[in-house]
């Protein structure tokens, strides 16, 4: 009987040693091997509306470098689509962490034609396999973002009007007006490019056509509604913000 117990104990420790050497028994040491998830994501809109088309949600884990993130993604790379208020589950996955029990930084990027693209970084500690993590992200309408940047430009204009000509305040207001008008045009152009190159390719041809039919006229109005400002040369920036766009709208 004692020999049997010794044999059983020896077999157990052999299996245990094999697990350590080969990492083949992750289920025995779940928390110590960098597992994160499942993560249940829900997208809410700031204005409370439920858009016709789904959101594209991209996830990515990046390892930390020194005092800040390297910005290089090492894993947990998924693209998923979900409608507003509809939970979508990102799977449980083992991440290659420098320290197995450390918090892992995962960023979720949310994209939609009618909403400002947002990045939502979150830190996740190790969790049990059957313990999902629920998180909610709130996105802002893109028109609200445009109004915010336009407001910064208007602040510069007001600063100019209230300042003595040739004063530092007058100059600073002028620079703010020009720069924010440039930023407004660049923000719109970037949004159109993101939807065209990142959002649309993840959907069927039929869905792409529906999105294009709805947002093509909206994007065109946004594009031509802001001058084609180029502020790299401060001497000509003012001239540009007073002219209509010269570059033709390429569309979706």
C-alpha positions in Angstrom: 0.0 0.0 0.0 2.8 2.4 0.9 4.6 1.6 -2.4 1.4 2.4 -4.3 1.1 5.8 -2.6 4.7 6.5 -3.3 4.2 5.6 -7.0 1.1 7.8 -7.2 2.8 10.7 -5.6 5.8 10.3 -7.9 3.6 10.3 -10.9 1.8 13.5 -9.7 5.1 15.4 -9.2 6.4 14.2 -12.6 3.3 15.6 -14.2 3.7 18.8 -12.2 7.3 19.2 -13.3 6.4 18.6 -16.9 3.8 21.3 -16.7 6.4 23.8 -15.4 9.0 22.8 -18.1 6.6 22.7 -21.1 3.8 25.2 -20.0 1.5 22.4 -21.1 -0.8 22.6 -18.1 -2.0 26.2 -18.1 -5.3 25.2 -16.7 -3.6 24.3 -13.4 -2.0 27.8 -13.1 -4.5 29.9 -14.9 -3.9 33.2 -13.2 -0.1 32.9 -13.5 0.0 32.6 -17.2 -1.2 35.9 -18.4 -4.9 35.0 -19.3 -7.3 37.9 -19.8 -10.9 37.9 -20.7 -13.5 37.2 -21.8 -14.3 40.9 -22.1 -17.8 42.0 -22.8 -18.0 45.4 -24.6 -21.1 47.6 -24.9 -21.1 50.8 -27.0 -23.4 53.6 -25.9 -23.9 56.9 -27.7 -23.7 60.2 -25.9 -26.8 61.5 -27.6 -28.7 58.3 -26.7 -29.5 57.5 -30.3 -29.2 54.0 -31.9 -27.6 54.4 -35.4 -28.7 52.3 -38.3 -25.3 50.8 -38.9 -23.0 48.9 -36.5 -19.9 50.1 -34.8 -16.5 48.6 -35.6 -14.5 47.7 -32.5 -10.8 46.9 -32.8 -8.8 45.6 -29.8 -5.0 45.4 -29.3 -2.7 44.7 -26.4 0.6 46.6 -26.1 3.5 46.0 -23.8 4.6 48.8 -21.6 8.0 50.3 -22.1 9.6 52.3 -19.3 7.2 55.0 -18.0 4.8 54.8 -21.0 3.4 52.5 -23.6 5.5 51.6 -26.6 2.5 51.8 -28.9 3.5 48.5 -30.5 0.7 45.9 -30.3 1.7 42.4 -29.2 -1.6 40.6 -29.2 -5.3 40.4 -28.5 -5.9 41.8 -32.1 -9.5 41.4 -32.9 -12.1 43.2 -35.1 -15.7 42.9 -34.1 -18.9 44.7 -35.0 -21.8 45.5 -32.7 -24.8 47.8 -32.7 -25.4 50.4 -30.0 -26.4 48.9 -26.7 -25.6 45.4 -28.0 -22.9 43.5 -25.9 -20.2 41.9 -27.9 -17.7 39.4 -26.3 -14.0 39.4 -26.9 -12.5 36.0 -26.2 -10.4 34.8 -23.3 -6.7 34.8 -24.4 -3.3 34.2 -23.0 -1.2 37.3 -23.4 2.6 37.2 -23.6 3.3 39.4 -20.5 6.7 40.3 -19.1 5.2 39.6 -15.7 2.4 37.0 -15.8 0.2 38.6 -13.0 0.7 42.2 -14.1 -2.1 44.3 -15.4 -2.4 44.2 -19.2 -3.2 47.4 -21.2 -5.7 46.7 -24.0 -7.0 49.5 -26.1 -10.3 49.4 -27.9 -10.8 51.6 -30.9 -14.4 52.4 -31.9 -15.3 53.6 -35.4 -18.6 54.6 -37.0 -19.4 57.0 -39.8 -21.6 59.2 -37.6 -19.3 59.2 -34.5 -15.9 60.5 -33.6 -13.4 57.7 -33.6 -12.3 57.0 -30.1 -9.6 55.0 -28.4 -10.5 53.5 -25.0 -7.5 52.0 -23.2 -8.2 49.8 -20.2 -6.1 47.7 -17.8 -7.0 44.2 -17.0 -5.8 41.9 -14.2 -5.8 38.1 -14.4 -9.3 36.6 -14.1 -10.9 33.2 -13.8 -12.0 31.5 -17.0 -15.7 31.8 -16.2 -15.5 35.4 -14.9 -16.3 37.8 -17.8 -15.4 41.5 -17.5 -18.1 44.0 -18.6 -17.1 47.4 -19.9 -19.0 50.2 -21.6 -17.7 52.9 -23.9 -19.6 56.1 -24.7 -19.0 57.6 -28.1 -19.6 61.2 -29.2 -21.3 62.3 -32.5 -18.8 63.5 -35.0 -20.7 66.7 -35.5 -20.1 67.5 -31.9 -16.4 67.1 -32.4 -16.5 69.5 -35.4 -18.4 72.0 -33.3 -15.7 71.7 -30.6 -12.9 72.5 -33.0 -14.9 75.3 -34.6 -15.4 76.7 -31.2 -11.7 76.9 -30.5 -11.3 78.8 -33.8 -14.1 81.2 -32.8 -12.3 81.8 -29.4 -9.3 82.9 -31.4 -11.4 85.3 -33.5 -13.0 86.8 -30.4 -9.5 87.2 -28.8 -8.4 89.2 -31.9 -11.5 91.4 -31.8 -11.0 92.2 -28.1 -7.2 92.9 -28.4 -5.2 95.9 -29.4 -3.9 95.7 -32.9 -0.3 94.5 -33.2 -0.4 93.3 -29.6 0.7 89.8 -28.4 -3.0 89.0 -27.6 -4.0 90.0 -31.1 -1.3 87.9 -32.7 -2.1 84.9 -30.5 -5.7 85.1 -31.3 -5.0 85.2 -35.0 -2.7 82.2 -34.8 -5.4 80.2 -32.9 -8.0 81.1 -35.4 -5.9 80.0 -38.3 -4.6 76.9 -36.7 -8.0 75.6 -35.5 -9.6 76.3 -38.9 -6.8 74.1 -40.3 -7.4 71.5 -37.6 -11.1 71.5 -38.4 -10.5 70.7 -42.1 -7.9 68.1 -41.2 -10.3 66.5 -38.8 -13.0 66.1 -41.4 -10.6 64.8 -44.0 -9.2 62.3 -41.6 -12.6 61.0 -40.6 -13.7 60.4 -44.2 -10.4 58.5 -44.8 -10.8 56.4 -41.7 -14.4 55.4 -42.7 -13.2 54.6 -46.3 -10.1 52.6 -45.5 -10.8 51.1 -42.1 -14.5 50.9 -41.5 -16.0 49.9 -44.9 -13.7 47.0 -45.7 -15.0 45.0 -42.8 -18.5 44.7 -44.2 -20.1 43.0 -47.2 -20.4 44.8 -50.5 -24.1 45.3 -49.9 -23.6 46.8 -46.5 -20.8 49.1 -47.9 -23.2 50.4 -50.5 -25.8 51.2 -48.0 -23.3 53.1 -45.8 -22.0 55.0 -48.9 -25.5 55.9 -50.1 -26.4 57.4 -46.7 -23.1 59.2 -45.8 -21.8 60.3 -49.1 -23.9 63.5 -49.2 -23.3 64.1 -45.5 -19.5 63.8 -45.9 -19.5 66.0 -49.0 -21.4 68.7 -47.1 -18.9 68.5 -44.2 -15.9 68.5 -46.6 -17.0 71.6 -48.6 -18.3 73.4 -45.6 -14.7 74.1 -44.3 -12.0 75.9 -46.3 -9.0 73.9 -47.5 -6.6 75.5 -45.0 -2.9 74.9 -45.1 -1.1 76.5 -42.1 2.4 75.2 -42.6 3.2 78.7 -44.0 1.8 81.3 -41.6 2.2 84.0 -44.3 -0.3 82.3 -46.6 -2.6 80.7 -44.0 -5.0 83.6 -43.8 -5.4 83.6 -47.6 -6.3 79.9 -47.5 -9.0 80.1 -44.9 -10.9 82.7 -46.9 -10.9 80.5 -50.1 -13.2 77.6 -51.0 -11.6 74.1 -51.2 -9.6 73.5 -54.4 -9.1 69.8 -53.9 -12.1 67.8 -55.2 -14.0 65.6 -52.8 -12.9 62.0 -53.6 -15.8 60.4 -51.7 -16.2 57.0 -50.1 
